[in-house]
Amino acid sequence: MTDLAAHGIEVALPAGWEGRVFRRPAAGEVAAADADGPPAPAGETTHAVLHASTIALPPGIGDFASGAVDKLGADDVLVVLFEYDPASVDTPLFKATGVPRQLRADDFSPNVMQRAIRGQAGVQRFFNDQGRAFCLYVVIGSFAHRQSLVTRVNQVLASLAIAPSDATSGTTTTTSPPTTEAPSSTGVPSTTDVPTTDEPAATTTTTAGGPTP
C-alpha cells in the first residue's frame, strides 16, 4: 500500500495504483509544483483534487481526468475526488453526508461519462464531509466487468479520510509511477473540466505503487 496525504485528504493506494492530490494555483499565485497546472482565472478559488488510478497518470490531465480516461484498459479504474467551495456545503446538491465508501456495480452507467467511450462506465456522487463539499467521480474500463472492478474501487474508498478545511495542509509527496493509466452533470458549480458541473479545479502530491494489475 502507498499512502497519499495533502490538503486534508488522505488515501491508501494498493500496489499497482498511482495517485496525486493537488490544488491548482489561484490567479497571481505561484504554483508549488509543475503538476499543479496553470493558475485559475481571476476571481476563482481553488481547492483540493485527488486523482487515483490503476494506470500511470499522464501529466497535464484535466481536473476530472480528461486525457487519462481514454487510456483505461478493460481492467482499469480511475477515481477523482474534486472539492468545491465551502459555500456549496449547504446547497441541496451536496446534502448527502459522508464519503460514499460502498459503490455498487449497478451504480455504474455508460451515460455518466463526460465523453462516451465504448465499453466504459462511470458514477458520480456529490456529498459533504467535515464542512467541505465534494464530487466523487469514478470511471471503470469495462461495464461488463463492473462487478469485479467496483471491488477495487471500494477498497480505495474505504481508506479515504477527509480532514476539516481549517486543518488542511499543502504537503507534497512524490514517488515514481508504476510501469503501467468525466462525467455526467446535475447542475453544480463550475470548473475546468468537470462532467457538467463546475468550480475551480484544485498543491499536489503524486505517488505510485508497483505495476498496474
C-alpha positions as CSV (number, residue, x, y, z in Angstrom):
1,M,0.0,0.0,0.0
2,T,1.1,3.6,-0.7
3,D,-0.2,6.4,1.5
4,L,-1.1,9.8,-0.1
5,A,-1.8,12.8,2.1
6,A,-2.1,16.5,1.2
7,H,-4.7,19.3,1.5
8,G,-6.6,17.5,4.2
9,I,-7.2,14.4,2.1
10,E,-5.6,11.0,2.9
11,V,-5.9,7.7,1.0
12,A,-4.1,4.4,0.9
13,L,-3.4,3.1,-2.7
14,P,-3.0,-0.6,-3.3
15,A,0.1,-1.9,-5.2
16,G,-0.1,-1.0,-8.9
17,W,-2.1,2.2,-8.3
18,E,-0.8,5.7,-9.0
19,G,-2.2,8.9,-7.5
20,R,-1.8,12.5,-6.6
21,V,-3.5,15.2,-4.5
22,F,-3.1,18.7,-5.7
23,R,-4.5,22.2,-5.8
24,R,-4.3,24.4,-8.8
25,P,-2.8,27.9,-8.0
26,A,-5.2,30.8,-7.9
27,A,-4.7,33.8,-10.2
28,G,-1.5,35.5,-9.3
29,E,-0.3,32.7,-7.1
30,V,2.9,30.8,-7.8
31,A,2.4,27.0,-8.3
32,A,4.1,24.9,-5.6
33,A,4.9,22.2,-8.3
34,D,4.6,21.8,-12.0
35,A,1.9,19.2,-11.5
36,D,-0.4,21.9,-10.0
37,G,-1.2,23.1,-13.5
38,P,-1.9,26.7,-14.8
39,P,-3.5,29.3,-12.4
40,A,-7.2,29.5,-12.3
41,P,-9.0,32.5,-13.9
42,A,-9.1,35.7,-11.8
43,G,-11.9,35.6,-9.2
44,E,-11.9,31.8,-8.9
45,T,-10.9,30.0,-5.7
46,T,-9.1,26.7,-6.0
47,H,-9.5,23.6,-3.8
48,A,-8.2,20.0,-3.5
49,V,-8.3,17.4,-6.2
50,L,-7.5,13.7,-5.9
51,H,-6.6,11.5,-8.9
52,A,-6.0,7.8,-8.3
53,S,-5.8,5.1,-11.0
54,T,-4.5,1.7,-11.9
55,I,-2.7,3.4,-14.9
56,A,0.2,5.8,-14.9
57,L,-1.4,9.2,-14.8
58,P,-0.2,11.4,-17.8
59,P,0.9,15.0,-16.9
60,G,-1.4,17.8,-17.6
61,I,-4.7,16.0,-17.4
62,G,-7.9,17.8,-16.5
63,D,-9.4,18.1,-13.1
64,F,-11.9,15.3,-14.0
65,A,-9.1,13.3,-15.6
66,S,-9.8,14.1,-19.3
67,G,-6.6,12.9,-21.1
68,A,-6.4,9.8,-18.8
69,V,-9.9,8.2,-19.1
70,D,-9.3,7.2,-22.8
71,K,-6.1,5.3,-21.7
72,L,-8.0,2.9,-19.3
73,G,-7.9,-0.7,-20.3
74,A,-10.8,-3.1,-19.6
75,D,-9.4,-4.0,-16.1
76,D,-8.5,-0.4,-15.1
77,V,-10.3,2.1,-12.9
78,L,-9.9,5.8,-12.2
79,V,-11.1,7.7,-9.1
80,V,-11.4,11.5,-9.0
81,L,-12.3,13.5,-5.8
82,F,-13.0,17.1,-6.6
83,E,-13.5,19.7,-3.9
84,Y,-15.9,22.7,-4.4
85,D,-16.0,25.9,-2.5
86,P,-17.2,25.5,1.2
87,A,-20.1,27.8,0.4
88,S,-21.6,24.9,-1.5
89,V,-21.9,22.6,1.5
90,D,-25.4,23.8,2.5
91,T,-26.8,23.6,-1.0
92,P,-29.2,20.7,-2.0
93,L,-26.7,19.1,-4.4
94,F,-24.3,18.4,-1.5
95,K,-26.9,17.3,1.1
96,A,-25.5,13.7,1.3
97,T,-23.1,13.5,4.3
98,G,-20.0,11.3,4.3
99,V,-17.7,9.7,1.8
100,P,-19.5,7.2,-0.4
101,R,-17.5,4.1,0.5
102,Q,-19.5,1.3,-0.9
103,L,-20.5,1.8,-4.6
104,R,-22.5,-1.0,-6.3
105,A,-21.9,-2.5,-9.7
106,D,-25.3,-1.3,-10.7
107,D,-24.4,2.3,-9.8
108,F,-22.2,2.5,-12.9
109,S,-23.6,3.6,-16.3
110,P,-22.2,4.4,-19.7
111,N,-24.3,7.5,-19.6
112,V,-22.3,9.0,-16.7
113,M,-19.4,10.0,-18.8
114,Q,-18.1,13.3,-19.9
115,R,-17.3,11.7,-23.3
116,A,-18.7,8.3,-24.3
117,I,-16.0,5.7,-24.7
118,R,-17.1,2.3,-25.9
119,G,-17.3,-0.2,-23.1
120,Q,-16.6,2.2,-20.2
121,A,-18.9,3.3,-17.5
122,G,-18.9,5.9,-14.7
123,V,-20.6,7.0,-11.5
124,Q,-20.8,10.4,-9.9
125,R,-21.7,11.3,-6.3
126,F,-21.9,14.7,-4.6
127,F,-21.5,14.9,-0.8
128,N,-20.3,16.9,2.1
129,D,-17.8,15.8,4.8
130,Q,-16.0,17.8,7.5
131,G,-17.6,21.0,6.4
132,R,-16.3,20.5,2.8
133,A,-18.1,19.9,-0.4
134,F,-17.0,17.2,-2.9
135,C,-17.8,15.4,-6.1
136,L,-16.7,11.8,-6.4
137,Y,-16.3,10.7,-10.0
138,V,-15.3,7.1,-10.8
139,V,-14.7,5.5,-14.3
140,I,-14.2,1.8,-14.9
141,G,-12.7,0.5,-18.1
142,S,-15.3,-2.1,-18.7
143,F,-19.1,-2.0,-17.9
144,A,-19.2,-5.8,-18.5
145,H,-16.5,-6.3,-15.7
146,R,-18.2,-3.8,-13.3
147,Q,-18.8,-6.5,-10.6
148,S,-15.1,-7.1,-10.1
149,L,-13.9,-3.6,-10.8
150,V,-16.2,-2.0,-8.2
151,T,-14.5,-4.1,-5.5
152,R,-11.2,-2.5,-6.4
153,V,-12.7,1.0,-6.3
154,N,-14.3,0.3,-2.9
155,Q,-11.0,-0.8,-1.4
156,V,-9.6,2.7,-2.1
157,L,-12.7,4.5,-1.0
158,A,-12.6,2.6,2.3
159,S,-9.3,4.2,3.1
160,L,-10.2,7.7,2.1
161,A,-10.1,10.2,5.0
162,I,-11.0,13.9,4.9
163,A,-9.9,16.5,7.5
164,P,-11.8,19.7,8.3
165,S,-10.9,22.6,6.0
166,D,-9.1,24.5,8.7
167,A,-6.7,21.5,9.1
168,T,-5.7,21.2,5.5
169,S,-2.0,21.4,4.5
170,G,-0.1,21.8,1.3
171,T,2.4,19.0,1.9
172,T,3.5,17.5,-1.4
173,T,4.8,13.9,-1.8
174,T,6.1,12.2,-4.9
175,T,7.2,8.7,-5.8
176,S,8.0,7.1,-9.1
177,P,5.0,6.0,-11.2
178,P,4.3,2.3,-12.0
179,T,5.3,0.9,-15.3
180,T,1.8,0.8,-16.4
181,E,-3.3,4.8,-16.6
182,A,-15.9,12.6,-17.0
183,P,-18.9,12.7,-16.1
184,S,-22.5,13.5,-16.3
185,S,-24.0,16.5,-14.8
186,T,-26.6,17.6,-12.4
187,G,-26.3,21.3,-12.1
188,V,-23.3,22.0,-10.0
189,P,-21.0,25.0,-9.6
190,S,-18.4,25.3,-12.4
191,T,-14.8,24.0,-13.0
192,T,-12.1,23.3,-15.5
193,D,-13.2,20.1,-17.0
194,V,-15.9,18.7,-14.8
195,P,-18.5,16.4,-16.2
196,T,-21.2,19.0,-16.4
197,T,-20.5,20.5,-13.1
198,D,-18.1,23.2,-12.4
199,E,-15.9,25.1,-10.0
200,P,-12.2,25.8,-9.9
201,A,-10.0,22.9,-10.0
202,A,-7.9,22.3,-7.4
203,T,-0.9,21.9,-4.1
204,T,-0.2,18.4,-5.2
205,T,1.0,15.1,-4.2
206,T,1.9,12.4,-6.6
207,T,2.6,8.8,-5.7
208,A,2.5,5.4,-7.1
209,G,2.7,1.7,-6.4
210,G,4.0,-1.2,-8.3
211,P,3.0,-2.4,-11.8
212,T,-0.6,-2.0,-12.7
213,P,-2.7,-5.1,-12.0
